[in-house]
Each structure stands twice: as C-alpha cells, then as structure tokens.
Amino acid sequence: MIRYVLPAALRDTLVLLVGVGVLTTLIGTTTAWIVTAYDFPGRRFLEWGLLLPLAVPTYIIAYAYLDIMHPVGSVQGVLRYLLGYSSPREFRLPDIRSMGGCILLLGLVLYPYVYLTTRSMFLTQAASLVEVSRTLGSRRRDVFWRVALPLARPAIAVGVSLALMETLNDIGASEFLGVKTLTVSVYTTWISRSDMPGAAQISLAMLFLVVGLVLIERHARRNQRYTAAAQRPRAMGTFRLTGYRAAGAFAVCIVPVALGFVVPAVYLGVEAYKRYRFAGLSERLLGEVVNTVTVATAATAIVLLCGLVVAYAARTYPGRATATAARISTLGYAIPGTVLALGLLMPIGALDRMLATGAERIFGVSIGLLLLGSGTAIVLAYSARFMAIATGGIEAGFSRISPSLDHAARMLGQTSSGVFRKVHLPLSKPALVSAGLLAFVDCMKELPATLLLRPLNFETLATHLYGEAARGTYEEASIAALLIVVIGILPVAVLSRVGRGDRPEVVGDRGQAAAGREVSNAGE
C-alpha cells in the first residue's frame, strides 16, 4: 500500500486540491468584487446567477462534459468542419480526461462557495474604509488589493475550505476523468479488491490530510486579528461602469455561469427530451426518485431535530461544554463520504449482528441485516455528514432573536420549553426552512456514502447516474441527471437571498470626490 497505492493517490489528490483551490479563489473573489463594487447592466442577474453552478453536482458536470467534448461529438465536429479537417486524427482538442480537465470542471462548480462567503464580507465592509483610502489617493484597483482583499481573507479561507472538502469528497468526477485521488482509491480498494483494511489505511491518510489543511490555514493567519467597528458599518457604494468596461465586467462574470451551469443544463435538457421521446419514463426511474426522496427526507428530519437540540442548548446554557459539544457535532462535514461510510460500516454491522442474534434467540425469527438492509445506514451517514448545515443555519436564526424576548417570556411565567415553543420556534421558522432545504438537497446529491452503504437492489438518482456513466451509456442517465440539477436549484434560490438588502446609491467620479471631501472634513 505504501509503495504502490498511497504515493500516486496522495500526489494526485494534492495536485487536484491546489489546482481547485487556486481556481476557485480566482473566480470566486474576482466575481464577488465585481458585482459588489461596480454597477453595470446585468449585475442584478449575476448577483444570484453566479450561484447557479452550485445546483450541478461535480459528478454531473463531468458526466455532461465527457459527452459534450468527446472527440467524435458535435463540438469538436463543428470545429473540425470550420477549420477544414475531416477526422479526429487530424485535429482534436486536449482530452478532458486529465488532471487539468478535472481541476477546470471542479473549479467551475465549486467557486460559488468562495463567491458567496467573500461577497457577504465585501457587502459588510464599512464604506468609510474605502472612502478614506480613496481620499488618500488610492485607485479602485489599489482599494481592492490593499483594503478589501486583506479584510476578506477569513471569508475566502472559509469558502476555499468548503470547496476543498467537496473536492476531497468527490468520487464520480475524479473517476470519470481518470484522476485517481485518495477517495477513488478507497472505493476501488474496498469494492473492486475487497480489501477493507487497505481502504481503512487510505481513509486514515485522508483524515490526516483534512486535519493538515485546517492546521495550515490557521497557522497562516495566527498573528492576524480582524475587528469590526462598534457602530453598524455603512455598506460601500457601487461605481457605475459604462461602455467596454461594463461589457468586460459582464463577460468576466458570465463565463463561469455559462460553463458551470448553462452548458451542462442545456445538454441535459436536450438529452433528457430525446430519451423521453424514445422510451418515456421507466418505472425503475420512478422507484429511484422515491428512494432518493425517502432517505433524504428521513435524514433531513433527523438533522433538523438534532440541530434544534444543539443550537437551543448552546443558547440556553452557554459555556465551554455546550460550545465544545456543538463543535463536535458538526465535524462530520469535514469527513469525506467514503471515510464516513467506512467508519460507520463496522459498528453498524456489529449492531446488526447483535440484533439478529437477539431476535433469533428470543423470538425465533431471522431479521437479517436490519440496519444495513433497510437503508438506515445511509440515513445515519447523511445525518452525521450534514449535521453542520442544520446546526449552523438554526444557530444563525437563533442569533437574530434578542435575549430580551427570552427574559420577558420567563418573567411572564414560561418555562424553558414554553419559551422554545412560543418564542424561538415561530421566529426561527425561516432559518429552519432554509437549513432543511439545504440539507435535503445535499442528501439527495450525496454519492460516495450512498454507493458504499446502500442495500442490494437499492438505487438513488445519484447512484443510477454513476452506474450509467461508468458503463458509458450517457443517454440512459440524462433524465436522472436533469432531475438532480432541477431539484438542486432550490437551495440556490435560498442562498441568493444572502446579503441582498438595501444598497447605497450608485456614485460616479463626482460622487466619489464629494464623499472624499466629506470624509476629509469629518477627519479634521
């Protein structure tokens, strides 16, 4: 394992992480600054449109582009016709089945993590900081590099960390594109070679890698501190762009949206329509929809219930113990699905055997593998992995409820449970709905844990797509892929509301000069 498997898998994983980290940082930070600091035609669409690639899981964009960019496909065929070539032997584009292709495609669907967090930071930065820097002679480009970007570093770090966690969790895109990462190695070692100890060894290497990424990021900013003004900061205004500058800003932002969402979505729509006209909707597909919705709904209900308990305990009984427990409960999101599935299989299997032995001895019946055979193991894996989404969303909702409401309710004779039912629960319904929706869609899209823990003859939309793409029958999986993308748009609609509020008036050169004079006078 150390000589033949780990070195190559670790090298490919590190190269992929570095490439995806750089690409998501460039795209996410650049687009976030453009739509926050400038005003141009189409900016309002791009504010939420840049989140659309989140609706496309990594394995679906790989599946789509493998067919779109095939050497004998329509894209390369049109290019050869325009250039005067007659066969792929004379002219063909670089193979997308490569490390570079994998980095590009993963970066196109994961950059919204950086865009979302960084844009939120840019929106909350005080306008006075930008105006003072402009008064002191800095150009807008210098404001970005010397003021906005350093202050947004924590948000960028969070977004990149989320993108890298998703990259580590990916199995479909990496395998389809020929990149043998640690995650792919765990799957092939366990399933193809039936070597569970070897898969466990690779999983431990992945855990060390995850811990190393977190420690490196914290060490890099160990001597840096970030504070906010005591008063509520005034959001900075936008600068109006016209002419070729406006067109350039729109082009820079629309390219990742087109490549990361529009192209694969249109391709899936066309292929799904062709498949529907040819064979209609199969009963197997309807069963897979039921399986997907069932396990995702069960896991969402569990994480919402547990998230409520954790968030309410942290609010009602603040302290080191509850804060530590809340942090531990959300660690599952940092663990790749393959590692989580491997870690759960042994204890769940042991519990299954114990239940089966007890039932046979006491009742004289054989219940088989109750947990693994019923899909309960998948629900437990989803719950452990996506607990962070529910807890974080509910905590954010609770943070908007003033403690004075708690005190007033207690003075009126309400118990802790009464305050929760009559105050916290009604006021936090929007946060509960958002957290539940995000958790549901993430459960629906989860592939690695589902592949490894599903019962026999149990397929979800994600596993159906993976199986058809692995066999090369792309047209059979188009409807399932389109359904996943359509449902994946729901959390994008929720996330698009983040940071949308009242914005200050758009200013031009004269407005900037006037603002600068006001700041200068106030300073004197």
N, C-alpha and C positions, 0 to 999 in steps of 0.2 A: 504493500500500500504506500509506504513512504517513498519507495524508489520509482514506482511506475504510475501511480494514480495522483497522489497529492501534489507533486510539483507542477504538473501540467495544469491540473484543475485550479490550483491556487494562482498560478500565473495568469490564466485566462480570466479568472474572477477579478483579480486586482486590476488588470488592464481594462476590463469592462467597467469596473467601478470608477476608475479615474476618468475614463472617457465620458461616461454618462454624467459624472459629477461636473466636469468642465462644461459639457454641452448644456445641461440643464441650468447651470449658473449663468452662462452667457445669454441663453434665450430668455429665461425667466426674469433675470434682473433687468435686461435691456428693455423688454416689452413692458415690464411693470413701471419703469421710469418714464417711458414714452407716453403711456396712457394716463399717467398721474401728473406729469409736469407740463404736458403740452395739450393743446386743443386743436383738432383738425377734423375734417369731415370723416365720419365713420368711427370716431373714437368711442362713442357710446356703445356701439355694437361690439367693438373689440374688447371693452371692459369685461363683458361676460363671455364673448366669443372665444377669448384666449383660454377659457376653462374647458371648452368642448372636448379637447383630446383626453380629458380625464374619463370620458364616457367609453373610451376604447381601451379594453384591457391589452396588456402587452402581447399576449399570445394571439390576439385577433389582428393587430396591425401587422405582425409577422406573417400570419396566415394570408392576409389580403395582399401584401406587397410581394410575397413569393409568387403569387399568380399574376399580379399586375406586371411585375418586372421580369417575368420568365423570358428566356432568350427567344422562344417562338411565340411570345404573347403579342398583344396588339400594340403596346407602347414601343417595344423595340422593332416590331414590324413596320410601324409608321416611320420611325427614324431611319431605318434602312431604306425604305422607299424614297424618302425625301433626299437622302444622301447618295442614292444611286447604287446601293448594294442589294444583292439578291439572296444571300443566305447568312445565317449566324456565323459561319466560319469566316466570312469576310469582315463583318463588323458586329460587335456585341458590347454592351455596357458591362462594367465591372460586376462580378457576381455579388448579389446581395447576401448570399450565404457566406458571410465572412465576419470577422470581428468588427470591421468598420461599419458594415451594414447593421449589425446588431446594436452598436453604440448609437448610430443615427436614429434607428427606429425607436429604441427605448427612450432616447432623449426627446423625441418628438411627442411622446405620450406622457412623459413624466415631468416635463418642465413646468406644468401648472402648479405643482407643489411649491416650487420656488417662486413662481409668479404670484401665487395667492398670498403667501406669507410676506413677501417683500413689498407687494403693493399695499398691503394693510399697514406696514411700517411707514412707507412713504406717505400714506394718507394721514397718519397721526403725527408726523414730524411737524414741529412748530414752524409756522410761516416766518416768524421773527428770525430764525437761524438762517433761512435762505435769503431774507431781505438784508440782514446785516452783512452777509458775505457778498451780496451784490453791491451794497453801499461801499464796501471796502475794495471794490474793483474786480471782483471775480466774475468771469463769464459763466454762463449757464453750464457749460461743459465742466468748468472747474468746480462749480457748486456740486455737481454730481459726484466727482471724484474725491473731493476734499471734505464735503459735509454730509451729503445724503448717503453715499455708499458706506462710509465707516459706521454711521449710526444704524444702518440697516443690516450690519453684519450678523447680529444674532438671528434675525428673521431669515437671512439667506442660509445660515447654518442649519436652522430647523428644516427649511424646505429641502435643502440638499440631503440632509439626513433621511428624511422621509423618502426621497427619490432613490437613495442608495439602498434603503431597506426593501423597497419594492423591487429593485434590481436583484438583490440577493434572493428574494422570494421567487423570482421568475423562474419558470421551468419550460414553459411552452415556447416562448420566443427564442430563448437560447438554444434549445434543442433543435427547433426548426431551422435556425440559421447556422447551425454547425459549430456553436461555441460551447465547449464542454466546461461549464462552470462547476463549482462545488455542489450546487443544488442538483444539477443534472447528474453529477457523479453519485450523489446519494440515491437518486431514483434508480439509475441503472444498476448500481451495486446491489441494492435491495431487491428490486423486481426482476431484472434480467439475469443477475448472477446468483440470486437467492443467498446473498452474503449479508445478513443483518449486522453482525459485529463490525464488518468493514464499513457499512453505512453509518453505524454509530460513531466510528472513529472519524469519518469525514464530517459528521454533524458536529462533533466537538471542535474540529478545526474551524467550522463556520461560526460557532459561538465565540471562539477566541477572536475571530475576525470582527464580529459585531462589537464586542467589548473594546477591541483596539480602536475601531473607528470613533466610538464615543469618547474614549480617553484622549485620543489625538486632538479631536476638536476642542475639548475642554482645556487641554494643555495649551493650545494655540492662543486662547484668549484668557489665560489665567490672570494676567496683570491688567486686564481691561475692565472698566466699570461703565455701566450705562445708567443714566438717571434721567428723569423727566422733570419738567417744571412743576412747581406746586400748583399753579393755576392750569386750567384746562387749555391746552395749546390750540391756537388757531391754525387750521389747515392751510397749506400754501396754495396760492392761486395757480392757474394754468396759463401758459404762454401760447398765444394763438399763432399757428403756423399757416402759411399760405403758399400757393404755387408748388414748385417742385419739392420744397421741404415738406409740405403736407403730404404730397404723394409718396415721398420717400419714407416718411414715418408710417403711413398706412401700409406700404409694401412690406416693410420690415416686420410689422405685426401680423399681417395676413398670411404670410408664407407658412409659419408653423401651424396656424389654424387649418390652412388648406391641406398641408401634407399630413398633419397629425389626425385630422378628423374628416374633412370634406372628401378627400380622395378615397380613403377606405370605406366611408359610409356610402358613397355613391356606388362604389364597386359592389359592396354587399347588397345594396338595394337592387341593383341590376341582376346579380346572380340569384338572389332570392326570388325575384319575379320570374326568372327563367325556370327555376326549379319548381316553383308553384304551378306554373302553366303546364309543365311536363308531368309532374307526379302529384301535385296537390300537397296537402299536409298529411303526413303519416301519423298513424296512431302512436307510433313509438315516440315521435317528437312531442305529442301532447302529454304522454306519460312523463317525459323528461322535464317538461315545464312544471308538471305537478310535483315531481320530486324536488326540483330546484326551489320552488316556492315554499314547499313544506319545510325543508331543512333550514332555509334562510329565515322563514318566519319564526320557527322554534328558537333558533339561535338569537334572533333579534329580541324576542321576548325575554330570554334569559339575560342577555347583556344589559337590557334596559332595567330589569328588576335589580340586578346586582349593581349596576351603575347608580341607581337611585339610593340603594343602601349605602354604598361607599361615599357618594357625594353628600348625602344628608348627615352621615356620621361625622364626616370631616367638618361640616358646617356647625353641627350642634355641639360636638365635643372636640374643639380644635386643640391640637397638641402634636407632639412628636410621634406618638404611637399611631394616631389616625392618619397623619400625613405619610408616615412610612408605609402603613398598610395600603393606602390609596396608591402610592407609587408602585408598590409590588404588584398590585392587582392589574396594572397597565403594562407590565413588562412583556406580556405575550406578543404585543405588536412588533417588538424588535426581533422576535424569533421567526425565522423563515418557516413557511408552512411545512416543508419536508422535515425539518428538525423537530417541529412541534408534533407532527404525526408520529415520527419515530419514538419520541419520548412518551407519548400517550399510549402507544400500542401495547407495550409490556404491562403496565398496571391495569389497563382496561381488559387485556386478555386474561390476566390473573384473576380479576374480579369476575369475569365471565365464567371462568372455570369453577370458581368457588360457588357462584350462584347455581350453575348447572349441577354440581355435585350435591349441594344442599337440596335442590328441588327433587333430584332423583332419590335421595335418601329419605326425605320427609314425605313427599307426595307421590313418589314412584313414577314421575313423568320426566321426560327429557325435553328441556327447553333450548338446548343447543347454545350457540353464542348469542346471547340475548342482546348485548350492547353493540357488539361489532356487526351482528347480522341485521339489526334493525335500523342502522343509520345513526344511533345515538352517539357513537364515537365521533362522527362528523360534526354533529351539533356541539359536542364538548370542545372539539378543536376550534370551531368557529368562535365559540364563546370566549375561549382563552385568548385567541388571537385578536379579536376585535373589541375586547372589553375596554380598551383605551378610548375608542371612539365614543362609546356611550358615556363613560365616566367624564371625559373631557367636555363633551357637549353639555351634560347635565350640570357640571360644576360651573361652566360659563353661564348657564341660565340662572343658577342659584346666586352667582356673584352680582347679578343685576337686581336682586331683591334686597332692599335695605334692611339691616338688622333691627331698625326701629319697628318694623312691622312684626317681627318676632316678639319683641318686648311688649308691644301693645296687645298682641293676642294672648300672651301669657298673663298679663295683668288683668285681662278680661276673663280669666279662668280656664283657658285652653291648655291641655296637656301637650307634650311634645308631638304625639301622634295627631292631635287635633290641629296644631299649627301646620303640620305637614299636609294634612288633608284639605284644610280650608284656606291656607295661605300659599304654601310653597308649590303644591301640585297645580292649582289653577294658573298661577303666574308663570310657571316654568313649562307650560304645555308647548309653546313654540320650540323651546330647546329640546324637549322630549321628542317631538315630531321630527325635527331635523336630525337629531342623533339616531333615532330609529331608522330613518330613511337611509342615512349614510351607512349604517351597519348592515341593513338589509341588502343594499346593492353590493357592498364589499363581500358579504357572504355568498351572494349569487355568483360573483365573478371568481371566487377563490378556486384555484385549480390544484396546486400541489397537495394540500391536505386532503382534498376530495379524491384525488387519484389514489392515494395511499391508504385511505381509511374506508372507502366505500364498500358496501357489501357486494356480493356476487350479483350480477344482472341488475345493478343499480346504476343508472346513468343520469347525470345532470346535463344542462346545456353546455357547461364548460367541458366536461369530460367527453361528451359527444363530439364537440368541435375538435378537441385534441385528438381523438381517435381517428376521425375522418382526415384531418390534416396530416397525421402521421402516416396514413395509408396513401396519401396523395389524391384522395377523392374530394377536392375542394368544393365542387358544386353541391355535394351532399350536405355540407356543413354550413352553407351560406345562410339558410333561414335561422338556424340556431345562433350563428354569429350576429345576425341582424337583430334578433330579439334581445341579446345581451347588450348590444350598443343602445338600442332604444330605451331599455329599462335603465341603462347607465346614465342617460341624460337627466334623470330625476335628481340625483344629488348635485349635478351641475347647476340646475335651477335654484337649488338651495344655496350653494356656495356663491352664486353670482350676486346674492344679496349682501355678502360680506363686504363691509366698507362702503356700501352705497348709501350715501346720505347727502346732506346739503353741502354743496361745494361753493367756494368763494367765486366771485365774479372773475371772468377771464380778463387778463390785462395784457396790454401791449408794451411797447417801449416807453411810451409816455407814462403809462400807469406804473411801470416798474420804477421810473425815475421819481415819480411823486411819492411812491411808497418808500423809496430810499431816503428822500428828504424828510419824511415824517419820522422815520426811524432815527435819522441823524439828529433831528430836533429833540426827540424824546431822550436820546442819549446825553445831549448837552444839558 
